[in-house]
Amino acid sequence: MKILMVLTSHDALGNTGKKTGFWLEELAAPYYVFKDAGAEITLASPKGGQPPLDPKSDEPANQTDMTHRFNADADAKAQLANTVRLDSVDQKDFDTVFYPGGHGPLWDLAEDRNSIGLIEAFIAAGKSVALVCHAPGVLRHVKNADGTPLVARRKVTGFTNSEEEAVGLTQVVPFLVEDELIGLGGVFSKVQDWGVHTVIDGQLITGQNPGSSTEAAKALIAAVKA
């Protein structure tokens, strides 16, 4: 099983002067779900090389068993430091793709033509796609073959308006994931803030927040094996 994981290359949190990037748990937890299932993992990002880590995700309060495992894994850290450029990957080489979140993807991957085309290619090939937390926002410009939004009439979830408000970034992000998916015609569902919630609609798997990463990754493995 060959799995592509796509990470952000964007590190600026709007005009706040603070840093952002990918959220560590959303990489680490799925990474080990896939690795422990025997998958071959490729990490990619728009710029290649070391993607930026959201520093808040590496704070003690946000650590998990999987983030500790990742931080102690020299091979994983080396792989992360050498992500391949997104424009060099082809869906034909992979069974599926997983997008970790963090705020970074809202700025770069959401507007990245290579990312948009890649997701469209996976869907057209009948392969499953999974995205968690802010990453479902990268679907904003992704279309079906008939030109309609991919998420239209599909059941989806993602980082909620209330979760964004709780972290104080409602006025900083370029768009709110929940509002965007609903505006595109998605059938958005959610549970309480920070609760585990994963939605499966055909080839599309979405998770609400960092804590949903493991469940979403397991759902993706099941979809590939089905």
N, C-alpha and C positions, 0 to 999 in steps of 0.2 A: 504494500500500500504506500503510495507516494502522496504526501500532503504538503501543500504550499501554505505558508503563513505570511501574511502581508502586513507590514508595520509602517507606521508613519515616519516621515523624515522631518516633520515640522516641530520646532522647539519653542516658539514664541507664543505666550499666552495672551493673544490679542495685543493691546497697547499697555498692558499692566506692568511691563518690565520684568515679569516673572517667566519662568520656564515651564514648558509642558512637553508632551511627547506621548509615548505609549504607556499604558498602565501595566506594571510588572506582573500582578496576579493574572491578568488577562492573557499574558504570554505564557507565564510559567505553568499555570494549572493545565491548560490545553496541551502544552508542549509535552508534559509527562503523561497525560492521557494517551496521546498519540505514540509517544516513545515506548510506553509500557505495553502498547498494543502491537508493537513491532513495526511501526510505520517508519518510513524514510522521510525526514522532515527537511524542507528547504525554506529558509527565511529570506524574504525579499523586502525592499523598501524603494521608494521613488529614486533616492539618490545613491542607494547602495551603501556599503560600509556600515559603521556603527550608527544605529538609529537612536534618537534622543529618548531617554527615560524620563517620565514625569517624576521629578524628585519627591513629590508627596507620596507616590506609590512605593517608595523605598524607605519611608519612615517606619519606625517600630510599630505604630498602631495599625499599619496596613500590611504587615508581614503575615504570611501564612506558612504552613508546612512546605507548600510547593515553591513559594518565593525563596525560602531558606535553602531548599534543595537546589534551586536554579543558581542561586548566588554561590553555592559551594561546588558547582559543577563546572570544572575548567573547560570541558569540551563544549558545553552549552554556551558558556560565555565567549568562547572563541568563535563559535558559529554566529553568535549575535553580533560580534565585532566585524563580521565579514558578510553581511547580507548582500545578496545579489541585487543588481539593479532591476527594478520592476519592468522596464522596457525590454529586458532580455529573456523574460519567461513566457512560456507558451502553455496554455491549458492542456494541450495534447500530452504534455510530459507529466501530468498529475492526475490523481483520481479525484481530488477535491481541493477546496481552498477555505482557509479560516482567517478571519480578520479580527485581531484583538483591538480593543478600543483605547481609551485615553482621549484627551481632548484634541490632540494633534491631528487625527484624521479629518476633523471637521474643516480644517484649513487646507490640507493638501490632497488627501485621497478622495475627498468628496468632489473635487474639481479635476482630478487627474485623469486624462484621457486614456492612459494605459490601464489604470485600475478599472475604469468604466468598461472599456472594451474587454478586459480580462473576465470580469464578472459576466458580461453578456455572452462571452464565448463558453464559459463553464455551463451556463444555463442552456444555451443552444445545444450543447453536447450532451445534455441530459444528466449533468453532474450536479451534486449538491453543493451549496455555498452556505457557510455559517459566519455570523457576525455578532459581536457582543458589545453591550454598553453603548458607547458613542459610535462604534463602527457601523451600525445600521444606517447612520447618517450618510455613509458613502454611497448608499443606493439612490441618492436624490436625483441623479441624472441617468441612472441605469434604465434601459428600455427593454421591453419585450420585442420580439421580431416584428410585431405589427406597429411599433412606435409608441405604444402605451407605456406608462411607468411600470417597472417591474413589480413594485409593491401594490399597485392598484388592485383592490379586491382580494389581496392576500392578507392572511393573518400574520401580524408582526408585533414585535416589541422592541424596546431599546431604552436607553437612559431617559427617565421621565422628567417632565417639567418640574415636578416637586423635588426630585433628586438634584436637579441642576440648581434649583433655588436653595436647597440645603447646603450646597457647597459654594454658594454665593457668586456663581458665574453666569447667571441668566443674562446679564447685560454685557458680558464679555464675549461669549461665543458668537460665531457668525450666524448660527441658527440653532433652534431648539429641536432636538431629534424627534421628540414626540409630536410636536406641531408639524414638522416637515413630513413625517410619514403619514400622518392623518391628512395633511393637505394634498398629498399625492394619491389619496384614495385607499390607503392601507387601513386594514381593520385592526386597530391598535388595542392591545390589552396590557394590563399591568397589575402588579400586586403591591403591597405596602413597600415603602421606600426600603431599599437594600434587601428585600426579600428575593429568594431564588425563583426565577420565572423564565422558562424557555418555551418558545413557540415554534412549532414545525408546520409548515404549509408547503407540501410538495417538496421541491428541491431547496426551498429557502428555510433556513434555521436561524432564529434570532434569540439573543439572550438580553435580559433587561439591564444587568449591571455586573460589576466584577464577580460577585458571588455566584452568578449564573454561568460563569465560564466553564467550569468542570462539566456541568450538566449539558451545556450546548456542545462541548467537545465530544462527550459520550454519544449524544444524539447524532452527531456527524459521523462518528465511527459506525454506528448502527446503520445509518443510511447508506454508507459506502458498501457495507457488507450485505445489505439486503438484495 
